[in-house]
């Protein structure tokens, strides 16, 4: 079997980029008898897994410059021709974001969520961009040989959206990468100091894309609620790339809000950090707070749980699916409820210890190898049917 892998977003730091790198690494290790051809990985990005072949690498055929942009026709033709020249039996698209047509070659397409349809004003800034996204997504669904998503929660939403039977949208679950394990205080200390934290200082962590639907505004409002109550307001470390504008970004709003003097003292904007640094922050945090308005899987929450972080999460189906009973949940968009949960965790050491243990237990059974096995089965089925 010979499989092409769309690698045009191989260097993307968002959730679907992390998904691609983790699942493909395990897919290749699991299936050495198959030839995997990386199609057009960006120049200067992470190295493709050992044992793969590369075709058409470079910046010219990289990912779309923004979620709002469409590839020009000549670029679509080049990419389709690349897939044909690779002589592959199928093409795997880890995310529909970088999907393009591959006439004559069946495709397996990952659609991680329906957030763009559910929250268009928080993900795509114009009617044109929403229309283009809708056309591309529907085209991908109709032309693909198989579709997968990353959680049962996303599967339910996507099958309802398109009127498909559940078996048409297969779940390929995500998992914490190997770096996300509890980090001892001494090992974590340099990473904490690098973002401006004292070794024994209580602090909160927010991690993920700096996009409006991730709910960072709600968390900043919750800090204001705590301050107004006269409650303890710990410092907040915000992890996420404030410069990346390929997706609709809330960076300008975050930067403006954190210019308020009292917030300037409480919020540390760490930007993008390595997995080692993120694992250290998760491991030593008083709590990790992720108040997103919607999620397909919620990988940062699972990675934080694997590090033993007490979790305060928005009450969305994807978070419940992986961490129900192991985290505190607050209603979506409710800054008061979020503040109450933060205050409760800050004041109860025994609760934090219980949440840390329960979170680790909840995600202990997740593995990228399991997801790779499901994906390998999908690819084999598509090739056999061809």
C-alpha angles and dihedrals in degrees: 000000000000118000130187118212121204101233099171091115096039091125096048113125095202124100097273091050090053089047092052096049095045099043095043092050090055093040092057092046091049096049113036091159091068122078111229117199118197107217116214104333112189118259114258096018128122114304116262115248117282111265096036126110125225129219127182099000121175142081097284095079098033128133120300109282091239141001085251095056130085126212113253116247094252090055092050089052092050092050093047089050090049090056091051094047090052088065091219127165093221140358123230117211108193089197135018087225090083097030120138131173117273105192112204093012119087117231137210109208130196118214107182100189147339095242094124090058095041097044105021095156091057097046110029119036104207143036089244093054091048092050092049091048092049092049093049094046094048091046090051092049094049096044101041123100092215136005128207136184134186107246142022087244091058091043091057093050095045096047090050091047093054101028093242129149112254092246089063090066110052122201116236102181126215127226142188114281119240092264093065104090130116110289119212118239096251093048090047096047098086091050092050092048090049091064094041103264127138114233098250098031119126112236144163126229130212115186133178141063116338092234128134094247092057090076101229087142089060091052092051088050089050090055087054090052090053091049092049089052091051089242126145110282110199122199117271123220111206112202116193141093110276093184100055108098098168087110128040101284133207091196096110092052092047093049092048094048094048090057087075102106099237092046092046087062094047104041123071113194103209097174118202113348134184121263089251091055092044092051089052092051092047092048096052099035119117084220139344111226120199111171099171118163092223138001137188093205110336100230097178090058091052092046090050092048090052087057092052098252119157105241133218109187141176112256099251125139096250092055091047091050094061104024110025108144092016101073142038114255129208127192114263112271095003107131092179093055090045091052090050091052092048091049091049094052093045092054101045118065093177091054091051091052091050093047091049092053095043093048093053090048092049094057099033093099095054118102137167089225089064091053091046090053091055091047092048089054091052092051093047090050092051093049092047092051091049 
